[in-house]
């Protein structure tokens, strides 16, 4: 027997079950297809404006900074303002995300490079699929629109998220992804990001900027 | 990895006399408990979510064979490969052969307790491949050639001065006069050194907090981002995980995540929770070209259907050891294998043998804090009690203990004699301690009185007082 079959046989022997039991299979299929929710915290179940406020407050609690702009057209200016206020270089890298790519970057002094990062970029700009209010978490998907390397290699990560994409809980975001990619399918990488990188491995003191970005700036659009 | 569980008592004695370790353990006592309590208090549904998380895992374990099959099918559909290993040795060899096929010279590693369990680093090194740990704590202990002393904070036993010493020894290309007196400068130096290693690695190896059957996804949870750089930069990504990491759906994972970080570090959510499914897709500008999952059993399938099945719910948050007075006193190394603290005292005898690790379940005051804080509601004290029974049954406990318990059993079965004997003993002890109320030394009790006085009985036994109270009513 292959190791695979041995392990499955051992599991079945220990559990006193049969792998071909139709009833058991039906239970498993029902859960995988029905994707039931269990206890979802009440904290994030709020009307839109309060939900966005909670998202911002939770993100700030974990040392992210948050700005809000009225429309996507205002994103380049908000990004330029942020970089200037932190004395950071006016140069960034981003992917092909349609929301970001079509913006009037030429109206700012910011130099925009496109594509994945090789580790030499100071600033990465991404667009999140969604935000999650209950913990101030961003959800980003891999692909040419938002290369995953931009989330981790640059020292500063700026993330735009549309206000209408801020959900109360994780389960709602999974429903969005299931609707977009089909049930049971995910893009190569889904990153949930809650604040900038940190480590407490030396004497339990929390320090920002371990291996990932030292700064996480969120621009809420709309 | 090397097992020193058999010398637990000596390990513990040395740990108690290690002043650097005792200083470092102070940070554990001070930090983790308060942070967890605050995080739990801030979420009104916390206990209800613990129940839900326990139920999810119970359901999964009951159908583990079918969820494994479903998971495997999804990984294959997304272009990944699934390998199975019954033993640590098989897992090591599988990983080595994937690395060799990839022509790997260096591999970066995210923190993985399973990799520790199978002794992966030693095996790769012996075959000419350099493993580089990238979690800051793991990196520090790798430089020092030490095993981790905690499952989420592997270098928790070290002070910053010890870290500085290791960095100065290892990073000889950097100017010797640089200032490394603060944790922030140590972190900055590690970031710089490891960034180059990340970009140069041929293979990245991570563990997994969850394997999701719904989508064929492996999930890692980190604060540093090292696990992500490990898995997106090299050409090959290998995941090593044990069978009980299987979780049915993304919703189920989300529910367990709500108790994981809160129980571990007191964060509402860890910084990076990353869901990886297969290799890079057509059009993807980054990500690995190959994606392998090695699924390890190593004794776990035999825990199903037994009194130890509940231990397979463990999500490795570390709350049990963070709250354990024994762990606080001796740290993780004394436990002698990969998993320290209460969960280690339960798992280790199962995975390495009760003859080797029988002392571990004895290292408990049975205060019950581990069970009280366990997010998955694992009845840890009950399991430790089970091991104590097995150890006694198999005549593994020392002769003095067996003799003492035998003597006690003789009297306990003869209640009148028991009462007479205890009454006499209490009187004698009380008389001898008149005016002092305590003993500095006592025959046959040297193990106790070497460290503290023995309080003298006041003259009456519990049974006598009980009878008197009953009569008075």
Interface residues (C-beta under 8 A of the other chain):
Chain A: X2 X3 X4 X6 X7 X8 X10 X11 X12 X14 X15 X16 X17 X19 X24 X25 X27 X28 X31 X32 X35 X36 X37 X38 X39 X41 X42 X43 X58 X62 X95 X115 X116 X118 X119 X134 X135 X136 X137 X142 X143 X144 X147 X148 X149 X151 X152 X153 X169 X170 X171 X174 X184 X185 X186 X187 X188 X189 X190 X191 X192 X193 X194 X195 X196 X197 X198 X199 X200 X201 X202 X203 X204 X205 X207 X209 X210 X211 X212 X213
Chain B: X24 X27 X28 X30 X31 X32 X43 X44 X45 X48 X49 X51 X52 X55 X56 X59 X62 X63 X64 X65 X66 X67 X68 X69 X70 X72 X74 X78 X84 X85 X86 X90 X134 X135 X136 X137 X140 X153 X154 X155 X156 X158 X159 X160 X163 X183 X184 X186 X187 X188 X191 X194 X195 X198 X199 X213 X214 X215 X217 X223 X224 X225 X226 X228 X229 X232 X233 X243 X248 X249 X250 X251 X252 X254 X255 X257 X258 X265 X267 X268 X269 X270 X271 X272 X273 X274 X275 X276 X277 X278 X279 X280 X281 X283 X284 X285 X286 X287 X295 X297 X301 X302 X303 X304 X305 X306
